[in-house]
Amino acid sequence: MLPAEKFIKCGDLAEIMMSYCDVGDLQQLACASRRQSKDVRAYLKHRLCRVAGQYFDNAYELLDILRTCDAVISGSTALHLLLPETGTSWTPKDLDIYVPLATSRFLLKRLQYEGYTIHSELQTNVANYTYSHVHGVVVVCKGQRKIDVVISRTSTALSPIFQFHSTAVMNFVSADTIFCSYPKLTLRRLSLVNAGPLYCSPDRRAVLDAVRKYQTRGIQYIQCQDLHGVKNTCKVSTRTITDAAMMWFNVEGLPRASHSLENVFWQFGVLDLQWILGGMTCGLEGGFCRPRVEVIEEESALLSQGEFADSEGEQDTV
C-alpha cells in the first residue's frame, strides 16, 4: 500500500474533477448536495480570483471595481471561464471590461490608482468591437498587463455584448454572477455568426478576422437552420436576458438561478435587454430581418436624469 501522504486529498480530487466541467455541469453538480454546492462556489471563486490576479496585486480589487462601477467582464476571458479549465488549450491575452458611460471615469481612475496608464483611446467608428452601442474604447497598460475598457453609450454595460460578431462570446461575468446567452451552443463550442457586425460594421475584415480567431480556438460555426430544433436559437427570434434559453446564476447563491426582472434592475438599473441577431430569414429567398438590440429602461430612472420619457419604458434601439 502506498504511504498515506501520496493519496490525493478529497478536496484536491474534487477540484481536479471540477476542472473538467463547464459551468453548466458545475451548476448541475451544485444541485446535488450542500457540500457539492459549497465546493462549486469555492471553485468558481477561485477561478475568477486567478483571472483577477493576473491583472491586480489584490484579486478582490477587480471584483470591487466591477461591483462599484456596474461593470462586467466579457469577451474571451468570460468565454474561457465558461469552458472547462482542463482541456481548453487557449488562454486570453488581455482583459475586456465593459462599463456604462456614467461610471467610466470613475473606473478609469480606479485603474490608474492601481498603476495602469492610458495607452490609447479609440473612437467608436474605428473600434472593431461593435457597430453602435460603444461610446469608445480605452486601452490601459501596466507593464505586460493590458485591459481594454469598452464604454457603453447606453445606461448599461451589457448592450454592446449582444452586438458581438458571434454568439460564442455573448457572455459576461459580473462581481457576483455568470451569464451565457446561448449555453446549449456555447458549452458545446458551437456558435452562430451575428449578422449585425457583418452588415453594419464599417470594417468587415476585422469581424471576419475575429471569427477566424475563435475558429482556431475550437469554436465551430453552424447555420441557423441546423438549430431549429433547439428553442430560442433562431437568428430571427427575439431574445432577452431573462428568457428561459439563457444561463444566469449568482455564484454565491448556487444552485439557485438569478435572472428575474428584479435581479436585472437591482444589478444593472434596467428592466430588461432584448436582441435579435437578424440576417437572411430562414427558408425565405430575399427575406431579411434587421439586427436589433434594445435596452428597456425604467421610466422614473430616466426622469431623474432629466430626460423626458413619453411611454412606460424608454428604449435605446439599434
C-alpha positions as CSV (number, residue, x, y, z in Angstrom):
1,M,0.0,0.0,0.0
2,L,1.3,3.5,-0.8
3,P,2.0,5.8,2.1
4,A,-0.9,7.9,3.1
5,E,0.7,11.2,2.1
6,K,0.7,10.0,-1.5
7,F,-3.0,9.7,-1.7
8,I,-4.9,12.6,-3.3
9,K,-6.9,14.5,-0.7
10,C,-10.7,14.6,-1.2
11,G,-10.6,18.4,-1.8
12,D,-7.9,18.1,-4.4
13,L,-9.7,15.3,-6.1
14,A,-12.9,17.4,-6.2
15,E,-11.0,20.3,-7.7
16,I,-9.4,18.1,-10.4
17,M,-12.9,16.7,-11.3
18,M,-14.4,20.2,-11.5
19,S,-11.6,21.4,-13.7
20,Y,-13.0,19.0,-16.4
21,C,-16.5,20.6,-16.1
22,D,-18.0,23.6,-17.9
23,V,-20.2,26.0,-15.9
24,G,-23.4,24.1,-17.0
25,D,-22.0,20.9,-15.5
26,L,-20.9,22.8,-12.4
27,Q,-24.3,24.3,-11.9
28,Q,-25.9,20.8,-12.0
29,L,-23.2,19.5,-9.7
30,A,-24.1,22.2,-7.2
31,C,-27.7,20.9,-7.1
32,A,-26.5,17.5,-5.8
33,S,-26.0,18.5,-2.2
34,R,-25.0,21.3,0.1
35,R,-21.4,20.0,0.2
36,Q,-21.2,20.0,-3.6
37,S,-22.7,23.5,-3.9
38,K,-20.1,24.8,-1.4
39,D,-17.3,23.1,-3.4
40,V,-18.6,24.6,-6.7
41,R,-18.9,28.1,-5.2
42,A,-15.3,27.9,-3.9
43,Y,-14.0,26.6,-7.2
44,L,-15.7,29.3,-9.3
45,K,-14.5,32.0,-7.0
46,H,-11.0,30.5,-7.1
47,R,-11.0,30.6,-11.0
48,L,-12.3,34.2,-11.0
49,C,-9.7,35.3,-8.5
50,R,-6.9,33.7,-10.5
51,V,-8.0,35.7,-13.5
52,A,-8.1,38.9,-11.4
53,G,-4.7,38.0,-10.0
54,Q,-3.2,38.3,-13.5
55,Y,-4.1,42.0,-13.6
56,F,-4.2,43.1,-9.9
57,D,-2.0,42.5,-7.0
58,N,-5.1,42.1,-4.9
59,A,-7.6,39.9,-6.8
60,Y,-10.5,41.3,-4.9
61,E,-9.8,44.8,-6.2
62,L,-11.2,43.7,-9.6
63,L,-14.4,42.4,-8.1
64,D,-14.8,45.7,-6.2
65,I,-14.3,47.7,-9.3
66,L,-16.9,45.6,-11.2
67,R,-19.4,46.0,-8.3
68,T,-19.0,49.7,-7.7
69,C,-18.9,50.7,-11.4
70,D,-21.7,48.4,-12.7
71,A,-19.2,46.8,-15.0
72,V,-18.7,43.3,-16.3
73,I,-16.0,41.1,-17.8
74,S,-16.8,39.9,-21.3
75,G,-15.0,38.7,-24.5
76,S,-12.6,35.8,-24.5
77,T,-12.0,35.9,-20.7
78,A,-15.7,35.3,-20.0
79,L,-15.8,32.5,-22.6
80,H,-12.7,30.9,-21.1
81,L,-14.4,30.9,-17.6
82,L,-17.4,29.2,-19.1
83,L,-15.4,26.3,-20.6
84,P,-13.7,23.5,-18.7
85,E,-10.4,24.6,-17.2
86,T,-8.8,21.4,-18.3
87,G,-9.0,20.7,-22.0
88,T,-9.3,24.4,-23.1
89,S,-6.0,24.8,-24.8
90,W,-6.0,28.6,-25.4
91,T,-5.8,31.4,-22.8
92,P,-7.0,35.1,-23.2
93,K,-4.3,37.6,-23.9
94,D,-6.0,40.6,-22.2
95,L,-9.0,41.5,-20.1
96,D,-12.1,43.2,-21.5
97,I,-14.1,45.3,-19.1
98,Y,-17.5,46.7,-20.2
99,V,-18.8,49.8,-18.3
100,P,-21.6,52.3,-18.7
101,L,-20.6,55.8,-19.7
102,A,-21.9,57.2,-16.4
103,T,-19.3,55.3,-14.3
104,S,-16.5,55.0,-16.9
105,R,-14.4,58.0,-15.5
106,F,-14.5,56.5,-12.0
107,L,-13.5,53.1,-13.3
108,L,-10.5,54.6,-15.2
109,K,-9.4,56.5,-12.1
110,R,-9.6,53.2,-10.1
111,L,-7.4,51.5,-12.7
112,Q,-4.9,54.4,-12.7
113,Y,-4.8,54.2,-8.9
114,E,-3.8,50.6,-9.4
115,G,-0.8,51.7,-11.6
116,Y,-2.4,51.4,-15.0
117,T,-1.7,54.2,-17.6
118,I,-3.8,55.0,-20.6
119,H,-2.2,53.6,-23.7
120,S,-4.8,54.6,-26.3
121,E,-8.3,55.8,-26.8
122,L,-10.3,54.6,-29.8
123,Q,-13.4,56.3,-31.3
124,T,-16.4,54.2,-32.0
125,N,-16.0,54.3,-35.8
126,V,-12.6,52.6,-35.6
127,A,-13.4,50.2,-32.7
128,N,-13.8,46.7,-34.1
129,Y,-16.0,45.5,-31.2
130,T,-19.5,46.7,-32.2
131,Y,-21.3,48.9,-34.6
132,S,-23.4,51.3,-32.5
133,H,-23.6,50.8,-28.7
134,V,-20.0,51.6,-28.0
135,H,-19.1,55.1,-26.9
136,G,-15.4,54.4,-27.0
137,V,-12.6,52.0,-26.1
138,V,-9.8,53.0,-23.7
139,V,-6.7,50.7,-23.6
140,V,-4.8,50.8,-20.3
141,C,-1.5,49.0,-19.6
142,K,0.7,48.2,-16.7
143,G,3.9,46.5,-17.9
144,Q,2.8,43.4,-19.8
145,R,-0.7,43.7,-18.4
146,K,-3.4,45.1,-20.8
147,I,-7.0,45.9,-20.1
148,D,-9.5,47.1,-22.8
149,V,-12.2,49.3,-21.2
150,V,-15.2,49.3,-23.5
151,I,-17.5,52.2,-22.7
152,S,-21.2,51.6,-23.5
153,R,-23.2,54.6,-24.8
154,T,-26.4,53.2,-23.1
155,S,-27.2,53.1,-19.5
156,T,-25.9,49.6,-19.1
157,A,-22.6,47.9,-19.8
158,L,-24.4,44.9,-21.3
159,S,-25.8,46.2,-24.6
160,P,-22.6,46.2,-26.7
161,I,-22.1,42.5,-25.8
162,F,-25.1,41.5,-27.8
163,Q,-23.6,43.1,-30.9
164,F,-20.6,40.8,-30.8
165,H,-19.6,39.0,-34.0
166,S,-20.5,35.6,-32.6
167,T,-23.0,34.1,-30.1
168,A,-20.0,32.3,-28.5
169,V,-18.8,35.5,-26.9
170,M,-22.2,36.9,-25.9
171,N,-21.4,36.2,-22.2
172,F,-20.4,38.2,-19.2
173,V,-19.2,37.8,-15.7
174,S,-20.0,40.4,-13.0
175,A,-18.8,40.6,-9.5
176,D,-21.4,38.1,-8.4
177,T,-22.9,36.4,-11.5
178,I,-22.1,34.4,-14.6
179,F,-24.2,34.8,-17.7
180,C,-24.3,32.8,-21.0
181,S,-26.8,33.8,-23.7
182,Y,-26.6,30.6,-25.8
183,P,-25.5,27.8,-23.3
184,K,-26.8,25.0,-25.5
185,L,-24.4,26.1,-28.2
186,T,-21.5,27.8,-26.4
187,L,-20.8,25.0,-23.9
188,R,-20.6,22.6,-26.9
189,R,-18.2,25.0,-28.6
190,L,-20.8,25.9,-31.3
191,S,-21.7,29.3,-32.5
192,L,-23.8,31.4,-34.8
193,V,-22.4,34.4,-36.6
194,N,-24.1,37.6,-35.7
195,A,-25.4,39.4,-38.8
196,G,-25.2,42.8,-37.2
197,P,-21.5,43.5,-37.4
198,L,-21.3,42.0,-40.9
199,Y,-24.0,44.3,-42.3
200,C,-23.4,47.4,-40.1
201,S,-19.7,47.5,-39.2
202,P,-17.5,49.7,-41.3
203,D,-14.7,47.1,-41.0
204,R,-16.0,43.7,-42.1
205,R,-12.5,42.4,-42.4
206,A,-11.9,42.8,-38.7
207,V,-15.2,41.0,-38.0
208,L,-14.1,38.1,-40.2
209,D,-10.7,38.0,-38.5
210,A,-12.3,37.8,-35.1
211,V,-14.5,34.8,-36.3
212,R,-11.4,33.1,-37.7
213,K,-9.6,33.6,-34.3
214,Y,-12.3,31.8,-32.5
215,Q,-12.3,29.0,-35.1
216,T,-8.7,28.4,-34.2
217,R,-9.8,28.2,-30.6
218,G,-12.1,25.3,-31.4
219,I,-15.4,27.1,-31.9
220,Q,-17.4,25.5,-34.7
221,Y,-19.7,27.9,-36.7
222,I,-23.0,26.4,-37.8
223,Q,-26.0,27.5,-39.8
224,C,-29.2,28.7,-38.2
225,Q,-31.4,26.1,-39.9
226,D,-29.4,23.3,-38.2
227,L,-30.6,24.5,-34.8
228,H,-34.4,24.9,-35.4
229,G,-35.0,22.0,-33.0
230,V,-33.3,24.0,-30.2
231,K,-35.7,26.5,-28.7
232,N,-34.8,30.2,-28.9
233,T,-31.7,29.8,-31.1
234,C,-33.1,31.0,-34.4
235,K,-31.3,34.2,-35.6
236,V,-34.6,36.0,-36.2
237,S,-36.2,35.2,-32.9
238,T,-36.4,37.8,-30.2
239,R,-34.2,37.0,-27.2
240,T,-34.0,38.6,-23.7
241,I,-31.6,38.4,-20.9
242,T,-34.3,36.9,-18.7
243,D,-35.7,34.2,-21.1
244,A,-35.5,30.5,-20.4
245,A,-32.8,29.8,-23.0
246,M,-30.0,31.7,-21.3
247,M,-28.0,30.6,-18.3
248,W,-27.5,33.1,-15.5
249,F,-26.7,32.3,-11.9
250,N,-25.4,34.0,-8.8
251,V,-22.2,32.3,-7.7
252,E,-22.8,32.9,-4.0
253,G,-26.4,31.7,-4.4
254,L,-25.7,28.4,-6.2
255,P,-27.6,26.3,-7.1
256,R,-30.4,28.9,-7.3
257,A,-30.7,30.9,-10.6
258,S,-30.6,34.7,-10.7
259,H,-32.4,36.0,-13.7
260,S,-35.6,37.7,-12.7
261,L,-36.5,41.2,-13.8
262,E,-36.0,42.3,-10.2
263,N,-32.4,40.9,-10.2
264,V,-31.6,42.7,-13.5
265,F,-32.9,46.0,-12.2
266,W,-31.1,45.9,-9.0
267,Q,-27.8,44.8,-10.5
268,F,-27.8,46.9,-13.8
269,G,-30.5,49.5,-13.4
270,V,-32.6,48.5,-16.4
271,L,-35.7,46.4,-16.7
272,D,-34.6,44.1,-19.5
273,L,-32.5,43.9,-22.6
274,Q,-33.7,42.3,-25.9
275,W,-31.9,41.4,-29.1
276,I,-32.3,39.8,-32.5
277,L,-29.3,38.6,-34.4
278,G,-31.1,39.1,-37.7
279,G,-29.9,38.4,-41.2
280,M,-31.4,36.5,-44.1
281,T,-34.7,35.0,-43.0
282,C,-34.6,31.2,-42.7
283,G,-36.5,29.4,-45.5
284,L,-37.3,32.6,-47.5
285,E,-35.5,33.8,-50.5
286,G,-34.7,37.5,-50.3
287,G,-36.2,37.9,-46.8
288,F,-34.1,40.0,-44.3
289,C,-34.5,40.7,-40.6
290,R,-32.8,43.7,-39.3
291,P,-30.4,43.1,-36.3
292,R,-31.5,44.9,-33.2
293,V,-30.6,45.5,-29.6
294,E,-33.0,47.3,-27.2
295,V,-32.4,48.4,-23.6
296,I,-35.7,48.5,-21.7
297,E,-35.3,51.4,-19.3
298,E,-37.2,52.2,-16.1
299,E,-39.1,55.4,-16.7
300,S,-38.5,57.0,-13.3
301,A,-34.8,56.5,-13.7
302,L,-34.8,58.4,-16.9
303,L,-36.8,61.2,-15.4
304,S,-34.4,61.5,-12.5
305,Q,-31.7,62.1,-15.1
306,G,-33.6,65.0,-16.6
307,E,-34.7,63.1,-19.7
308,F,-38.2,63.0,-21.0
309,A,-39.9,59.7,-21.4
310,D,-43.2,59.6,-23.3
311,S,-44.0,55.9,-22.7
312,E,-43.9,53.4,-20.0
313,G,-40.4,52.3,-20.9
314,E,-37.8,54.3,-22.8
315,Q,-35.8,52.2,-25.3
316,D,-32.3,52.5,-26.8
317,T,-32.6,50.9,-30.2
318,V,-30.1,50.0,-32.9
